[in-house]
Amino acid sequence: MLVIARQLFLSSRLATIQTPCSSVSLQLSIYIAMFDGEGRGTSASDFGGPASATAVSAPAFGDGNALLAPEKLKDPNKRRKPKNNMTKSNSSFISRVIINESFSKKMADRPNDGIFAFANINRAFQWLDLSSSTKADYLTKILFTKAHCLSHDVNLVTKSSSHLDIIMGFSTGEIIWWEAMSQRYTRLNKNGVINKTPVSQIRWIPGAENLFLAAHMDGTLVVYDKEKEDAVFNPDEEEGQLNGEELPNVKPSDKICVLKSVHSKNQKTNPVAVWKLSNQRINAFNFSPNNRHLAVVSEDGTMRIIDYLKEELLGIYNAYYGGFTCVCWSPDGKYVLTGGQDDLISIWYPQETTLIARCQGHQSWVTSVAFDPWRCDEKNYRFGSVGEDCRLCLWDFNSSHRQRGSVSSRVPTLQRAETSGTSPGRIRPDSTISALDGDEATISINYPVEPRSNVAILPPVLTKITDKDPLSWIAFTEESIMTSCKTGHIRTWSRPSDSITQPIN
């Protein structure tokens, strides 16, 4: 028997939603559908939790390039809709669209602060209302003919009581922009005209109405505009110079290769920007809370930290073994978590290029990691993880871990590695980056694997097998923990109602 006082634990299962069985991971997202009196979306996000006092908003992506500014409508309260009606479509890409027969009544009766869930499972995409008493009854279910939907995202900037912009990435490389309320859609990257490889993850760029980022499985990140037409992309047709410097012919593993810059003058069609990172698949990426940095993890066992506003690579961090599978930032943007095929979770402190600890508690691949923003402050952090071992783990660490001296970086900080006018992420092939102390040795931004003897091992504060099938997703709400598994079950676990010590059997 395990007794936990004043800690978050699993006290009961509130709800189980069964979706169709799947041979691949269920990818789920949950959103608070909260609107003000005029029907506009509020600042509530995908359960981002309390706003961090340290978060500072960065300039908008592509700021300064007037060609990327969305066309303004006469009525600022109106949003552009996709071109095609999905329910009447004769496209061979879409097999069937099923709308709940009580859709209008359900939407009218639901609370303003209710929770929507979106899930992609194999060839199906479902829109659920978790505020409903019949949670398993979907609002809309879309079946695709051959393509599998692998990832999706909801635009928090444009959402309102009458508008929900959703993007989906598919195994064929194609992308769909779907407006849920009107059931209209547009296909992008049709027949792989820009990139033919599957989309492993897709996300709206923070603060953007039109722009989103897709990770393709050939190791490329592509920025699209939902309203632009597609065109065949040929890197050779792009400008050979950027900021007065020729793009060096280097290996993708050494730095970011900007095949098309967001600052390019050729912005009439998609893609908006193309960055080649690796020759192996990108498994996941995550934007930092300050909307400036991007953490990208790949099958090649690397995590890259990118200043995506400047299109510059800041650092490459290596896994202990195998590839990284998932990644997320802490609410204050100081720390990054990675989960991997080595069954470990790594806690990174990019500001000092430091590996804080490796977290050992899973017995198979880690599939998802997330911070609990309601249990994080300036010093203490709580996060959760799930894995192929059907196990949910909760972890605690504090800022003193990085000051104990047991884990330290062998290289100077990113700030010290930079010299005036030169970035380690974009340099000439024959140049070197010298430290400020005058040493002539070149400093690499590809940081080697830390030996086990140099890295602290962090055990979980709670570990529990929560399903008979491998888990694929975890998220925190103010009242609960939510998990999903590969067979399509979504489970909600309640937080304790008080601080009284309670046992767990």
N, C-alpha and C positions, 0 to 999 in steps of 0.2 A: 504494500500500500504506500502510495506517495502522497505526502501532504504538502501543499503549497500555500503559503500565507501571502496575501496581498499581491498575487501575481495573476496574470491572465491564464486561464486554463479552459479546457473543454468541459462544460457542465452538462450540456444537453444538445441534442440535435433538433433544431427548430423545424427544418424542412428538408425534404429530399425531392428533387425534380428529376425525372427520368426523361432523357432524350434518346433518340435512336442510337443503337450500338455503332461503334466506330472502331476501325482498325488503326486510326491515327489519333493524335491528341485532340481533345476537345479544347478549342480556344474560346474563352469567354471574356466578356467585358460587362461591367455593371455601371450604370450611370444614374445619378439622382436627377429625376426629371422635375426640377424645381424652377418655377417661372415667377416673375413678378406680376403685378396687377395688369400690366399691358401685354402679357404673354411673352416677354423676352426672357431668355435664359439668364439665370443668376450665375454667380461665380462658383457654384458648387461643381465639383469635377468628379472624375472617376474615383471617388472615395479617396481623394488626396489628403483628407484630414485637415487639421488646423494649419493655417498658413504659417510658414516659417518667418520669423522676424529677421533672419539673416538673408533671405532671398531678395535679390535685386534684379529687376527686369532688365534684359539686354535689348539692344536695338533689334528691329524686325529683320528677319532673314531676307537678304537681297535689298536691304535699305540703301537707297541711292540709285537703284536701277529703276527708272520710271516705267520701263517696259513691263515690269512685273506687277505694277499697281492694278488691282482689280477695277474693272469698269464700274463706275458709280451709276446706280439706278436713280430715277426721279424720286421714287418713294424709298427712303432709307430703311423703312421697316420691312420691305419686301426682299426676298432672296431669289436668286436665279434657280430654276429647276432644271434637272436633266431633260434631254430631248425626248426620250422614248417612254411610252406607257408600258410598264412591265406586265401588267395583267392582260394586255392585248397584243403582246409581242409575239411575232412568228419566228423569232431568232432561234436557230438551232442550238445556241449556247444555253438557253433556258428551257428546262423541261416542263416545269409547272410552278404556278404561284397559287398558294392557298391562303386566303384571308379569312380570319375568324368571322363567322356569320354575325356575331354580336360586336364587331369591331367598334362601331360608332358609339354604342352604349357603354362599352368598357372604357373607352377613352373619355367619355363625358362623366362617368361615375368615379373615375380613379382620383386619388388625392393629388394635390399639386406637388407634394414632396415625395411622391412615390418613386419606386426604383424600377428602371427598365434593365433588362438583361438581353444581350445579343450573343449568340453562339454559332460558330461554324463547326459542323461535324460532317466530315467527308463531303459528299455532294449536296449537303443541305445547309441552309442558313436560317436561323430561327430568331424571332423577336418575341421576347417574353415579358410579362408584367409581374414582377415579384411582389407587388403590392396587392395583387389579386388573391382571393381565397382559393382560386384554382390556378396555381402557378404554372402547372404543366400545360395549360391550354395556351398555345402560342397565339400571338396577335397576327403574325404573318410567318409563313414558312415558304421558302424558295428552294426548289429543287433544280439543280443544274444537270445538264445532259451527260457530260463526260468529265468536266473539270472539277477538281476538289478545291473548295475554298479553304485556304490555309491560314489566313489572318484577316483582321478587320479593325476598323477604328471609327469612332464617332467624333464629329467636329464640335467641340465645346464652345467655339466662338460663334458659330452660326445657329446653334440649337435654340429653339423656341417652342411654344405650345403648338405651333403649326408647321414646324420645319425641323427635320433631322437629317443632316448630311452624313452618310456612311460610305466608307470606302472598303472594298474587299479585294484581296490579292489571291490569285489562283495558281494551281499547279501548272497551268499552261503558260504562265507569265502574264496573262491578261488581268486587267483591273476593272472593277465596276464601281462607278459612283452612283449610289442609290439614295434617293430622297424618300424616307420611309412613309411620311404622311400622305404624299401624293402618289406613291408607288411608281415613280418615274426613275429612269436609269439611263446611264451612258456608259459605253464600253471604251476603255482606254488601253493602249498598247495592244490593239486588236491584232490577233494572229502573230503576236510577238514582233511587231514591226520595229520596236525600239530595243527590246530585250526578250529573247525567247525562253529564258530559264525561269523556273518557278519563283514565286514571291514568298519568301520565308516569313517576312514580317512587313507590316505597313502601318504608318502612323501619320496623322496630320502634323505639320510643323507648328509648334506652339505659337499661338497668336495669329495664325494665318487663316484667311477665309478660303483660299483656293489651293494652296500649295500643300503637298504631302510627300513623304519620303517612303520609298519602297526598297527593301533589301532583296536583291535577286541572288539566286543560288550559285551564280558564277563569281561571287565575291564583289559585286558592284552595287553601289547605292545610287539610286536614281530619284531625282526630284521631278514631280509632275505637277501640272496645273489642271485642275478638274474641268476647266472651261476651254482649254486649248485643244486644237486638233493635233493628231499625231503625225510625225514625219519620220522617214527612215533616218536613223542617226548614224553619221559617219564622222568619227573623231578627226579624221584627216582634214575635214572641211572647217573645223574650228580654228580660231586664231592660234598661231604658233607661239604667241607671247602672252604673258599675263603679268601685269604690274612691272613691265619692262624687263622681265626675266624669261628666258626660254624654259619651257617645261623639260626637265632632265629626263633622259631615258634610263629609268631606274626600275628595279624590281618592285612589284606592288607590296611585298612584305617589308620593304625598307621605309616606305613613306606613302602618303596618299597621292595617287595619280589623278589629277584633275583633267578628265577628258573633255568636259565642258563646264565652264564656270558659271555660277549664278550671275556674274557680272558681264557675261557675254552679251553682245548687242543682237545676237540672233535668238530672239525670244518670241517669234511669231507662232512657233509650234512647240510641242513637247519633243524632247525633254527640256526641262528648265536647267538642270545641272546633272552631271554624271561624274561619280568618283569611283575609281577602281582601287580597292583595298587589298585584295588577295585573289589567288586563283582557286581558293576553296570557298565553300558556302558560308554565308553569314547566317548565324543562327538567331541572333536577337540584337536589338539596340534599344537604348533608352535615353531620352533627353534629360538634361540636368534641370533642377528647379529654377535656376536663373536664366533658362532659355538661351544658353550660350554654348554649352558643351554637349557632346554626344559620346556615349559609351557604346562601343560595338564589339560583340563577341563572335568568334568564328570557329569553324570546324578545325582550323589549323592550330588551335590552342592558344590564341592570342586575344587580348582585350586591347582595343585601341581607344584612346581618348582624343577626340577631335574637337577643335574650335570650328564648328560648322559655319559660323558667321564669316570667318576668315578663310575657310576651307583649308585649314592647317592641321597636321597631325602633331599632337603634343607628346604622346608617349605610347609605347607598346609594352604590354605586360603579359607574361607567359604563364600558362597553366602548369601545375605540377606534373600532370599527365593527361593526355587526351585533349579533346576539344572542350571549350566553354559552351554551355547550352542556354544560359539565361543571365540576365544582368538587371540591376536597378540602382538608383541613387538614393541616398538618405534624404529625408525631407529638407534638411538644411544645405544639401549639396556638398557636404564635406567628404562623405564616404561613398564608395561603390561596392556593391556585392556582386560576386559572380558565382554561379553554380556550374558544375562540370561533370564530365565523364569519369573523373577520378573520385567521385562520390563525395567531394569536398565542396565547401563554400569558403570563398576567400573574401576577406575584408580589406579593401584597399583605401589608402589615403593619398589621392593623386596630387594634392598640393605639395606634398613632400616626397612623391614617388615611392611610397612606403607600403609594404604588405604588413598589415597590423596583425592578422591572425588567420589561421586556417581552422574551419569549423568541421569537426568530425562527429557524425551522428547518423548519417545515412549509410545504407548498405548497397545502394545502387545509384544510378545516375540521378543527379539533382535536376528537376525539370522546371521549377519556378521558385523565385525568391521575391519577397516583398517586405518593406518596413511597415511597422504598425505606427502610424503617425500620432495616434492617441497615447502611445507609450514611449514617445521620444521627446527629449528636451535638449538643452544645450550640452549636457554631459552624458546622459544615459540614453541608450538606444535599444529598442526591441524589434526583432524581425522574425519572420517565419519562412519556412521552406517546405516543399513537398518533392517527392521523388518517385522513381520507378519502383521503389521498395514499398509502395503504398503507405508511406510513413509521413506524418506531419511533425515537424520539429519547430520549437520556439527557442530563440536565442537571445541573450542579453550581453551587451558589452558597453563600456564607457570610454570616454576620451582619454582616461589615464593609461589605457592599453598602449597607446603610441608613445608614451613618455617613460615607460619602464626600462627601455634600453634593450629588451630581449629581442626586439624586432627593429632593425634599422636598415635604411637604404644604403647601398654602396655608392650611390651616385648623387651629385648635387641636385637641388630641386629644379623643377622645370623652369622657374623664373631665372635661375642663375645660368641655365644652359643657353639662354637666348642672348644674342648680342644685338646691338642697334641695327635695325633694318634687315635682320636675318632671322628666319624661323627655322627650327630644326625639322619642321614638317614640310618645308619647301625650300630646298637649297640647291645650289649649282653642283653638278657631279664632282667637280674638282675642289670643292670648298670644304673647310673643316670648321667645327664649332669649338672654340676654346673657352675654358673657364675664366672667370674674372680675375683669378689670382695669377694669371700669366703663364700657367702651364701650357705646354704645346700639345699635350695629348688630346686627341679627339674624343669628345664625349658623345656616346650613342644614346638615342632615346629608346632603344630596344633593350629593355631591362631584363636581365637573365633570371632564371628560376631560382628562388631562394631555397637553400637546403633545408631539410626538415629540422635539423638541429638549431637553425637560426630563427625559426618561426614558432610563435606560441600556438598551442592547440586549444581551441575553445570547445567545451562540451555543451550540449543543449540543456536548457532548463526544463524542457519537457519534450518527450518523444512519444508518439502514439501512432499505431497502425489504425487508420481511419476508414479503410476501404479494402475490399478483396482484390481490387484492380489497381494498376499503376495510376498514381495521381499526376495531373498535368498542369494545375493552376491553383493559385492562392491569392486571396485579397482580404483586406481588413475593412470593416465598417466600424462605426462608433459603438454598435451594439453586438457585433459578431465577427467571426471568421468565416470565410466562404472558401470552399475547395471544390474542384471538379476532377473527374477521373476519365480515363480513356474510353470507358464504355458509355459515357454520356450522362452520368449522375452528377448533379449539382447539390452540394450539401452546405447547410448553414449551421454554424455552431455558435451558441450564445456565449456572451461574456458573463462572468459572475455578477449577480445583482447587487452584491455588497462586498465588503472587505473581510468578512468573517472567514476564518480558516475552514476549508472544506477538503475532504479527502477525494482522491481519485483511485479507483480500483484498477 
